[in-house]
Amino acid sequence: MTRTAPVLLPLVLAASLGLLVSGCTSGDPGTTTSASAPAAPASPSPTASATAGATSPSAPAEPSATPGPDGASGGGGDLGDGATGDASARCTVDELSAEIADGGGGAAGSYGIAFIFANTGDRTCTLQGWPGVSFVGGGDGTQIGASAALDRGTPHETQSVAPGGEVQALVRIVQTGGYDAATCRPTATDGFRVYPPGSVRSIFVAASGASFEACANTDLQQLTTSAIEAF
């Protein structure tokens, strides 16, 4: 898809690149966010930097989506179809930077962002499958809410990324105002923890602004991610 003038800010390494398999909930710094209204979703105005149950009837998870890796139990995204891929060719966290861009429109009460992954290394490497994505906060990388569901309806071919090249994953975010507040438990976040597919290390992407409030209730599926794709 065509990227619309992404709002890109400097990339900053997380306090600890060596995050544990998504059971780890520490080490990601960030900034805080505030609440947002769902009725007529505005395009998010993110401030971003990066390093290495029962849903509301008005905002269900997409039918083709399946639960993503939970930060408390498993992690690293999904290569799809039981694939393991060629680990030696896979882009590592040390070879990647990530930033937020506009991901296009969403349904009522939701909007889209794109995580842009750039190859900062000196070799061509590959990315394939769905990233693990979750909100984090508390100033210490604690996961807030459920990890992103994986939109299985999106293609997941292996993408070769040359040095300086970029690929993206599109993420749909249901705004907290689309849920009953008592059920959602709106919570300010510091940004996102993103696991490149197949990685046991994550990238922290800081985000601030009204659009990045999370539902603390893990039974609500607020995030849905596509597979890695070219643009």
C-alpha positions as CSV (number, residue, x, y, z in Angstrom):
1,M,0.0,0.0,0.0
2,T,1.1,3.6,-0.4
3,R,2.4,5.1,2.8
4,T,1.0,8.5,3.5
5,A,3.6,10.9,4.9
6,P,4.5,8.9,8.0
7,V,5.2,10.8,11.1
8,L,8.7,9.5,11.9
9,L,10.7,10.4,14.9
10,P,14.2,9.5,15.9
11,L,14.9,5.8,16.7
12,V,16.0,5.1,20.2
13,L,17.3,1.8,21.5
14,A,15.2,0.3,24.3
15,A,16.8,0.1,27.7
16,S,17.2,-3.6,27.1
17,L,17.2,-5.1,23.6
18,G,17.6,-8.5,25.1
19,L,14.0,-8.9,26.2
20,L,12.8,-12.4,27.1
21,V,10.4,-14.5,25.0
22,S,7.2,-12.6,25.3
23,G,6.8,-13.7,28.9
24,C,9.1,-10.8,29.6
25,T,7.3,-7.7,30.7
26,S,10.2,-5.4,31.7
27,G,12.8,-3.2,30.2
28,D,10.7,-1.1,27.7
29,P,10.7,2.7,28.3
30,G,8.2,5.0,26.8
31,T,5.8,7.9,27.0
32,T,2.3,8.1,28.2
33,T,-1.0,8.6,26.3
34,S,-4.5,9.8,27.0
35,A,-8.0,8.8,26.1
36,S,-9.7,9.1,22.7
37,A,-13.3,9.2,21.5
38,P,-14.6,6.5,19.1
39,A,-17.4,8.0,17.2
40,A,-15.5,9.5,14.2
41,P,-12.0,8.2,14.5
42,A,-9.4,10.8,13.5
43,S,-6.1,9.9,11.9
44,P,-3.7,9.2,14.8
45,S,-0.9,11.7,15.4
46,P,1.7,9.4,16.9
47,T,4.9,10.4,18.4
48,A,7.1,7.3,17.8
49,S,10.6,6.1,18.2
50,A,11.9,2.6,18.1
51,T,14.5,0.1,19.1
52,A,15.6,-3.0,18.9
53,G,-12.9,-13.1,25.5
54,A,-15.7,-11.0,25.2
55,T,-15.4,-8.2,22.7
56,S,-17.9,-5.3,22.5
57,P,-20.6,-6.1,19.9
58,S,-19.7,-2.7,18.3
59,A,-16.0,-3.6,17.9
60,P,-15.4,-7.4,17.3
61,A,-12.2,-8.9,16.2
62,E,-12.0,-9.6,12.5
63,P,-13.5,-13.0,11.6
64,S,-10.2,-14.1,9.9
65,A,-8.1,-13.1,12.9
66,T,-6.8,-15.5,15.5
67,P,-5.4,-14.7,18.9
68,G,-1.8,-13.4,18.8
69,P,1.0,-14.5,21.0
70,D,0.3,-13.4,24.5
71,G,3.0,-11.5,26.3
72,A,2.5,-13.6,29.4
73,S,2.9,-17.0,27.7
74,G,4.4,-17.1,24.3
75,G,5.8,-14.5,21.9
76,G,7.8,-13.7,18.8
77,G,4.9,-13.4,16.3
78,D,4.0,-16.2,13.9
79,L,5.6,-17.4,10.7
80,G,2.4,-19.1,9.5
81,D,1.5,-22.6,8.4
82,G,3.8,-24.1,10.9
83,A,6.8,-22.7,9.0
84,T,10.1,-22.2,10.8
85,G,11.8,-20.3,8.0
86,D,15.5,-20.0,7.4
87,A,16.7,-18.6,10.7
88,S,20.1,-17.7,9.3
89,A,18.6,-15.4,6.7
90,R,16.0,-13.9,9.1
91,C,16.4,-10.2,10.0
92,T,17.4,-9.9,13.7
93,V,16.4,-7.1,16.1
94,D,20.0,-5.8,15.8
95,E,19.5,-5.3,12.1
96,L,16.1,-3.6,12.3
97,S,14.6,-0.3,13.3
98,A,10.9,0.3,13.5
99,E,8.7,3.4,13.4
100,I,5.0,4.2,13.2
101,A,3.3,5.6,10.1
102,D,-0.3,6.2,9.1
103,G,-1.9,2.9,8.2
104,G,-4.9,4.2,6.5
105,G,-8.6,4.3,7.5
106,G,-10.4,1.9,9.8
107,A,-14.0,1.0,10.6
108,A,-16.1,3.2,12.8
109,G,-14.4,3.5,16.2
110,S,-11.0,2.2,14.9
111,Y,-8.1,3.4,12.9
112,G,-5.0,1.9,11.2
113,I,-1.3,2.4,11.8
114,A,1.7,0.9,10.1
115,F,4.8,-0.4,11.7
116,I,7.6,0.3,9.2
117,F,10.6,-2.1,9.6
118,A,13.9,-0.9,8.1
119,N,17.0,-3.0,7.5
120,T,19.8,-1.1,9.2
121,G,22.3,-3.9,8.7
122,D,24.8,-4.6,6.0
123,R,23.2,-7.7,4.5
124,T,20.0,-8.6,2.8
125,C,17.8,-10.5,5.3
126,T,14.2,-11.8,5.3
127,L,11.0,-11.2,7.3
128,Q,7.9,-13.5,6.9
129,G,4.7,-13.9,8.9
130,W,3.0,-11.9,11.6
131,P,4.7,-9.8,14.2
132,G,3.8,-10.0,17.8
133,V,2.3,-6.6,18.9
134,S,1.1,-5.4,22.3
135,F,0.7,-2.2,24.2
136,V,3.1,-1.6,27.1
137,G,3.2,0.9,29.9
138,G,4.0,1.7,33.5
139,G,7.5,2.9,32.5
140,D,8.8,-0.7,32.7
141,G,7.5,-2.5,29.7
142,T,4.5,-4.1,31.4
143,Q,2.1,-5.4,28.8
144,I,-1.4,-3.8,28.9
145,G,-4.3,-5.7,27.4
146,A,-4.3,-8.5,24.9
147,S,-1.6,-9.0,22.3
148,A,-2.7,-8.3,18.7
149,A,-4.8,-10.9,16.9
150,L,-3.3,-12.1,13.7
151,D,-5.2,-11.4,10.5
152,R,-4.9,-14.7,8.7
153,G,-6.6,-13.3,5.7
154,T,-3.4,-11.3,4.8
155,P,-0.7,-12.8,2.5
156,H,2.5,-13.8,4.4
157,E,5.1,-14.4,1.7
158,T,8.7,-14.1,2.6
159,Q,10.0,-10.5,2.1
160,S,13.6,-10.0,1.3
161,V,14.8,-6.7,2.7
162,A,18.0,-5.2,1.3
163,P,20.1,-2.8,3.5
164,G,18.1,0.4,3.8
165,G,15.0,-1.3,2.5
166,E,11.7,-1.3,4.3
167,V,8.6,-3.5,4.8
168,Q,5.5,-2.9,6.9
169,A,2.8,-4.5,9.0
170,L,-0.6,-2.9,9.3
171,V,-2.3,-2.8,12.7
172,R,-5.9,-1.9,13.3
173,I,-6.6,-0.4,16.7
174,V,-10.1,-0.2,18.2
175,Q,-10.3,3.0,20.3
176,T,-11.1,2.5,23.9
177,G,-14.3,4.7,23.6
178,G,-15.8,1.9,21.5
179,Y,-16.1,-0.3,24.6
180,D,-17.9,0.1,27.9
181,A,-15.5,1.9,30.1
182,A,-16.0,-0.3,33.1
183,T,-15.3,-3.4,31.0
184,C,-12.4,-1.9,29.0
185,R,-10.6,-0.2,31.9
186,P,-8.9,2.4,29.8
187,T,-5.2,2.7,30.6
188,A,-2.5,5.1,29.4
189,T,0.4,3.4,27.6
190,D,4.0,4.1,26.8
191,G,3.8,2.6,23.3
192,F,4.2,-0.9,21.8
193,R,6.3,-4.0,22.1
194,V,6.8,-5.5,18.7
195,Y,8.4,-8.9,18.0
196,P,9.6,-9.4,14.4
197,P,8.2,-12.8,13.2
198,G,10.3,-15.6,14.6
199,S,12.2,-13.4,17.0
200,V,12.6,-13.9,20.8
201,R,13.7,-10.3,21.2
202,S,11.5,-7.3,20.8
203,I,11.6,-3.8,19.6
204,F,10.0,-1.0,21.7
205,V,8.2,1.6,19.7
206,A,7.2,4.7,21.9
207,A,3.9,6.4,21.1
208,S,2.0,9.2,22.7
209,G,-1.3,10.9,22.1
210,A,-5.0,10.3,22.6
211,S,-5.1,7.4,20.1
212,F,-2.8,5.1,22.0
213,E,-4.9,4.3,25.1
214,A,-5.3,0.6,25.8
215,C,-8.0,-1.5,27.4
216,A,-6.5,-3.3,30.4
217,N,-9.1,-6.1,30.1
218,T,-7.3,-8.9,28.2
219,D,-10.6,-10.4,27.1
220,L,-11.0,-7.5,24.7
221,Q,-9.3,-7.8,21.3
222,Q,-8.3,-4.2,20.7
223,L,-5.4,-4.8,18.2
224,T,-5.2,-6.8,15.0
225,T,-2.1,-7.1,12.8
226,S,-1.5,-8.1,9.2
227,A,1.5,-10.1,8.1
228,I,4.7,-8.4,7.1
229,E,4.3,-7.0,3.5
230,A,6.0,-4.9,1.0
231,F,4.6,-1.4,0.2
